[in-house]
Amino acid sequence: MSIPSNKRSVKPRRYDSKRRRAQAAQTRQDVLKASLDTFMERGYTGTTMNAVARAAAVAVETIYRAFGSKAALFTAVVEAAIAGGATRAEVPVEQRPAIRAMIEERDPRRVLELHAATQPGIHGRAGPLYRVLMEAAATDPELAGVRNQLETQRLTGMRRLAKLLKDRGDIRQEISVEEAGDILWTVNSGAVYDLLVVQRGWSAERYRDWIASTNARALLAERRRPTRRKDRLRPRNSRS
């Protein structure tokens, strides 16, 4: 006589990848938030991965697995500040609402106004981190590389905006995409923001309007004034 087995068949639980992704995303946000606070409080040199791990309530190995190094973590913190948060930083640039609005807008002056509207917030959030970066980059070659990487990314973004306007015929013929990108990169820089807003006390609105009008004057083709009907009918050799 055979004895029936008392083992129950156990179905393997399905791996909840969606839940795990959500947990990983939340952990990443917690680490970036803790990193931002720690970098701002202690500076780059004074910040350790252990200190960030304690602030974020995660294991230090978790941070290394997610970011790899302190320099890479700092870069991610700056990129999140530029984007307006860790969640927004995960969205491809072209899909972000502010960028989509610029791409879809047909009036070139309005494009530059929309772009200018993003700059006070970006510099307000990322400016303090850039100051930490500049101080550390003076003595840390790895941080100097991070600085160069971030500036290259910013220049690339400005040249994309310049190309968008150039392809539409909005930028003056004698100005190349590269030159237009350089102008945007300079006028919209954190250095100019610091000079006008931080040092000279300009309001965010005044700064926004100034860079929009400055970029328009520097780049855009002159609008042709419509010819009045009576001027069209007047003979060329007539005297008033």
GIHUCOR-V313902 format. One record per run of one state. SS is the DSSP state (helix for helix, strand for strand, loop for the rest). FROM is the first residue (numbers start at 1). TO is the last residue. Records with the same first field share a line. If there is no record, write none. Layout:
BEGIN
SS=FROM-TO + FROM-TO
END
This chain:
BEGIN
loop=1-16 + 47-48 + 57-59 + 68-69 + 84-85 + 90-92 + 96-96 + 105-107 + 138-140 + 168-170 + 172-176 + 188-189 + 200-203 + 221-228 + 234-240
helix=17-46 + 49-56 + 60-67 + 70-83 + 86-89 + 93-95 + 97-104 + 108-137 + 141-167 + 177-187 + 190-199 + 204-219 + 229-233
strand=171-171 + 220-220
END
